[in-house]
Amino acid sequence: MSTGTLYGAIHRLLEDRWIERFREAEAPRDRQAYRLTSKGLDIVAEEVRRMKLLTRLATVRLAHREG
């Protein structure tokens, strides 16, 4: 992933309020730290649920092919 791609993604996540900047107590001056917001956590949780469903569906389909 190029630097431009990474910074573009971070910028979009900040704009959409999925992440926020925060200060680390003992971080170098030029390093930025980010954390998920409550909105970001909700979106990640929903995506995990979606991926689990897709995994279950794929497992069932593969089981039918093998059986």
Distance bins in CASP14 RR format, pairs under 12 A and 6 or more apart:
PFRMAT RR
TARGET T0000
AUTHOR 0000-0000-0000
RMODE 2
METHOD distances of the structure
MODEL  1
1 7 0 0 0 0 0 1 0 0 0 0 0
1 8 0 0 0 0 0 1 0 0 0 0 0
1 9 0 0 0 0 1 0 0 0 0 0 0
1 10 0 0 0 0 0 1 0 0 0 0 0
2 8 0 0 0 0 1 0 0 0 0 0 0
2 9 0 0 0 0 0 1 0 0 0 0 0
3 9 0 0 0 0 0 1 0 0 0 0 0
3 10 0 0 0 0 0 1 0 0 0 0 0
4 10 0 0 0 0 1 0 0 0 0 0 0
4 11 0 0 0 0 1 0 0 0 0 0 0
4 12 0 0 0 0 0 1 0 0 0 0 0
5 11 0 0 0 0 0 1 0 0 0 0 0
5 12 0 0 0 0 0 1 0 0 0 0 0
6 12 0 0 0 0 0 1 0 0 0 0 0
6 13 0 0 0 0 0 1 0 0 0 0 0
6 32 0 0 0 0 0 1 0 0 0 0 0
6 34 0 0 0 0 0 1 0 0 0 0 0
7 13 0 0 0 0 0 1 0 0 0 0 0
7 14 0 0 0 0 0 1 0 0 0 0 0
7 32 0 0 0 0 0 1 0 0 0 0 0
7 34 0 0 0 0 0 1 0 0 0 0 0
8 14 0 0 0 0 1 0 0 0 0 0 0
8 15 0 0 0 0 1 0 0 0 0 0 0
8 16 0 0 0 0 0 1 0 0 0 0 0
9 15 0 0 0 0 0 1 0 0 0 0 0
9 16 0 0 0 0 0 1 0 0 0 0 0
9 18 0 0 0 0 0 1 0 0 0 0 0
9 19 0 0 0 0 1 0 0 0 0 0 0
9 34 0 0 0 0 0 1 0 0 0 0 0
10 16 0 0 0 0 0 1 0 0 0 0 0
10 18 0 0 0 0 0 1 0 0 0 0 0
10 19 1 0 0 1 0 0 0 0 0 0 0
10 20 0 0 0 0 0 1 0 0 0 0 0
10 21 0 0 0 0 1 0 0 0 0 0 0
10 32 0 0 0 0 1 0 0 0 0 0 0
10 33 0 0 0 0 0 1 0 0 0 0 0
10 34 1 0 0 1 0 0 0 0 0 0 0
11 18 0 0 0 0 0 1 0 0 0 0 0
11 19 0 0 0 0 0 1 0 0 0 0 0
11 21 0 0 0 0 0 1 0 0 0 0 0
11 32 0 0 0 0 0 1 0 0 0 0 0
11 34 0 0 0 0 0 1 0 0 0 0 0
12 18 0 0 0 0 1 0 0 0 0 0 0
12 19 0 0 0 0 1 0 0 0 0 0 0
13 19 1 0 1 0 0 0 0 0 0 0 0
13 20 0 0 0 0 1 0 0 0 0 0 0
13 21 0 0 0 0 0 1 0 0 0 0 0
13 34 1 0 0 1 0 0 0 0 0 0 0
13 35 0 0 0 0 0 1 0 0 0 0 0
13 36 0 0 0 0 1 0 0 0 0 0 0
13 37 0 0 0 0 1 0 0 0 0 0 0
13 39 0 0 0 0 0 1 0 0 0 0 0
13 40 0 0 0 0 1 0 0 0 0 0 0
13 43 0 0 0 0 1 0 0 0 0 0 0
13 44 0 0 0 0 0 1 0 0 0 0 0
14 20 1 0 0 1 0 0 0 0 0 0 0
14 21 1 0 0 1 0 0 0 0 0 0 0
14 22 0 0 0 0 0 1 0 0 0 0 0
14 32 0 0 0 0 0 1 0 0 0 0 0
14 34 1 0 0 1 0 0 0 0 0 0 0
14 35 0 0 0 0 0 1 0 0 0 0 0
14 36 0 0 0 0 0 1 0 0 0 0 0
14 37 0 0 0 0 1 0 0 0 0 0 0
14 39 0 0 0 0 0 1 0 0 0 0 0
14 40 0 0 0 0 0 1 0 0 0 0 0
15 37 0 0 0 0 0 1 0 0 0 0 0
16 36 0 0 0 0 0 1 0 0 0 0 0
16 37 0 0 0 0 1 0 0 0 0 0 0
16 39 1 0 0 1 0 0 0 0 0 0 0
16 40 0 0 0 0 1 0 0 0 0 0 0
16 43 0 0 0 0 1 0 0 0 0 0 0
17 34 0 0 0 0 0 1 0 0 0 0 0
17 36 0 0 0 0 0 1 0 0 0 0 0
17 37 1 0 1 0 0 0 0 0 0 0 0
17 38 0 0 0 0 1 0 0 0 0 0 0
17 39 1 0 1 0 0 0 0 0 0 0 0
17 40 1 0 0 1 0 0 0 0 0 0 0
17 41 0 0 0 0 0 1 0 0 0 0 0
17 42 0 0 0 0 0 1 0 0 0 0 0
17 43 0 0 0 0 0 1 0 0 0 0 0
18 34 0 0 0 0 1 0 0 0 0 0 0
18 35 0 0 0 0 0 1 0 0 0 0 0
18 36 1 0 0 1 0 0 0 0 0 0 0
18 37 1 0 0 1 0 0 0 0 0 0 0
18 38 0 0 0 0 1 0 0 0 0 0 0
18 39 1 0 0 1 0 0 0 0 0 0 0
18 40 1 0 1 0 0 0 0 0 0 0 0
18 41 0 0 0 0 1 0 0 0 0 0 0
18 42 0 0 0 0 1 0 0 0 0 0 0
18 43 1 0 0 1 0 0 0 0 0 0 0
18 44 0 0 0 0 1 0 0 0 0 0 0
18 46 0 0 0 0 0 1 0 0 0 0 0
18 47 0 0 0 0 0 1 0 0 0 0 0
19 32 0 0 0 0 0 1 0 0 0 0 0
19 33 0 0 0 0 0 1 0 0 0 0 0
19 34 1 0 1 0 0 0 0 0 0 0 0
19 35 1 0 0 1 0 0 0 0 0 0 0
19 36 1 0 1 0 0 0 0 0 0 0 0
19 37 1 0 0 1 0 0 0 0 0 0 0
19 38 0 0 0 0 0 1 0 0 0 0 0
19 39 0 0 0 0 1 0 0 0 0 0 0
19 40 1 0 0 1 0 0 0 0 0 0 0
19 41 0 0 0 0 0 1 0 0 0 0 0
19 43 0 0 0 0 0 1 0 0 0 0 0
19 44 0 0 0 0 0 1 0 0 0 0 0
20 32 0 0 0 0 0 1 0 0 0 0 0
20 33 0 0 0 0 1 0 0 0 0 0 0
20 34 1 0 0 1 0 0 0 0 0 0 0
20 35 1 0 0 1 0 0 0 0 0 0 0
20 36 0 0 0 0 1 0 0 0 0 0 0
20 37 1 0 1 0 0 0 0 0 0 0 0
20 38 0 0 0 0 1 0 0 0 0 0 0
20 39 0 0 0 0 1 0 0 0 0 0 0
20 40 0 0 0 0 1 0 0 0 0 0 0
20 41 0 0 0 0 0 1 0 0 0 0 0
21 27 0 0 0 0 0 1 0 0 0 0 0
21 31 0 0 0 0 0 1 0 0 0 0 0
21 32 1 0 0 1 0 0 0 0 0 0 0
21 33 1 0 0 1 0 0 0 0 0 0 0
21 34 1 0 1 0 0 0 0 0 0 0 0
21 35 0 0 0 0 1 0 0 0 0 0 0
21 36 0 0 0 0 0 1 0 0 0 0 0
21 37 0 0 0 0 0 1 0 0 0 0 0
22 31 0 0 0 0 0 1 0 0 0 0 0
22 32 0 0 0 0 1 0 0 0 0 0 0
22 33 1 0 1 0 0 0 0 0 0 0 0
22 34 1 0 0 1 0 0 0 0 0 0 0
22 35 1 0 1 0 0 0 0 0 0 0 0
22 36 0 0 0 0 0 1 0 0 0 0 0
22 37 0 0 0 0 0 1 0 0 0 0 0
23 29 0 0 0 0 0 1 0 0 0 0 0
23 31 0 0 0 0 0 1 0 0 0 0 0
23 32 0 0 0 0 1 0 0 0 0 0 0
23 33 1 0 0 1 0 0 0 0 0 0 0
23 34 0 0 0 0 0 1 0 0 0 0 0
23 35 0 0 0 0 0 1 0 0 0 0 0
24 30 0 0 0 0 0 1 0 0 0 0 0
24 31 1 0 0 1 0 0 0 0 0 0 0
24 32 0 0 0 0 1 0 0 0 0 0 0
24 33 1 0 1 0 0 0 0 0 0 0 0
24 34 0 0 0 0 0 1 0 0 0 0 0
24 35 0 0 0 0 0 1 0 0 0 0 0
25 33 0 0 0 0 0 1 0 0 0 0 0
26 33 0 0 0 0 0 1 0 0 0 0 0
27 33 1 0 0 1 0 0 0 0 0 0 0
27 34 0 0 0 0 0 1 0 0 0 0 0
34 40 0 0 0 0 0 1 0 0 0 0 0
35 41 0 0 0 0 1 0 0 0 0 0 0
35 44 0 0 0 0 0 1 0 0 0 0 0
36 42 0 0 0 0 1 0 0 0 0 0 0
36 43 0 0 0 0 1 0 0 0 0 0 0
36 44 1 0 0 1 0 0 0 0 0 0 0
36 45 0 0 0 0 0 1 0 0 0 0 0
36 47 0 0 0 0 0 1 0 0 0 0 0
37 43 0 0 0 0 1 0 0 0 0 0 0
37 44 0 0 0 0 0 1 0 0 0 0 0
38 44 0 0 0 0 0 1 0 0 0 0 0
38 45 0 0 0 0 0 1 0 0 0 0 0
39 45 0 0 0 0 0 1 0 0 0 0 0
39 46 0 0 0 0 0 1 0 0 0 0 0
40 46 0 0 0 0 1 0 0 0 0 0 0
40 47 0 0 0 0 1 0 0 0 0 0 0
40 48 0 0 0 0 0 1 0 0 0 0 0
41 47 0 0 0 0 0 1 0 0 0 0 0
41 48 0 0 0 0 0 1 0 0 0 0 0
42 48 0 0 0 0 0 1 0 0 0 0 0
42 49 0 0 0 0 0 1 0 0 0 0 0
43 49 0 0 0 0 0 1 0 0 0 0 0
43 50 0 0 0 0 0 1 0 0 0 0 0
44 50 0 0 0 0 0 1 0 0 0 0 0
44 51 0 0 0 0 0 1 0 0 0 0 0
45 51 0 0 0 0 0 1 0 0 0 0 0
45 52 0 0 0 0 0 1 0 0 0 0 0
46 52 0 0 0 0 0 1 0 0 0 0 0
46 53 0 0 0 0 0 1 0 0 0 0 0
47 53 0 0 0 0 0 1 0 0 0 0 0
47 54 0 0 0 0 0 1 0 0 0 0 0
48 54 0 0 0 0 0 1 0 0 0 0 0
48 55 0 0 0 0 0 1 0 0 0 0 0
49 55 0 0 0 0 0 1 0 0 0 0 0
49 56 0 0 0 0 0 1 0 0 0 0 0
50 56 0 0 0 0 0 1 0 0 0 0 0
50 57 0 0 0 0 0 1 0 0 0 0 0
51 57 0 0 0 0 0 1 0 0 0 0 0
51 58 0 0 0 0 0 1 0 0 0 0 0
52 58 0 0 0 0 0 1 0 0 0 0 0
52 59 0 0 0 0 0 1 0 0 0 0 0
53 59 0 0 0 0 0 1 0 0 0 0 0
53 60 0 0 0 0 0 1 0 0 0 0 0
54 60 0 0 0 0 0 1 0 0 0 0 0
54 61 0 0 0 0 0 1 0 0 0 0 0
55 61 0 0 0 0 0 1 0 0 0 0 0
55 62 0 0 0 0 0 1 0 0 0 0 0
56 62 0 0 0 0 0 1 0 0 0 0 0
56 63 0 0 0 0 0 1 0 0 0 0 0
57 63 0 0 0 0 0 1 0 0 0 0 0
57 64 0 0 0 0 0 1 0 0 0 0 0
58 64 0 0 0 0 0 1 0 0 0 0 0
58 65 0 0 0 0 0 1 0 0 0 0 0
59 65 0 0 0 0 0 1 0 0 0 0 0
59 66 0 0 0 0 0 1 0 0 0 0 0
60 66 0 0 0 0 0 1 0 0 0 0 0
60 67 0 0 0 0 0 1 0 0 0 0 0
61 67 0 0 0 0 0 1 0 0 0 0 0
END
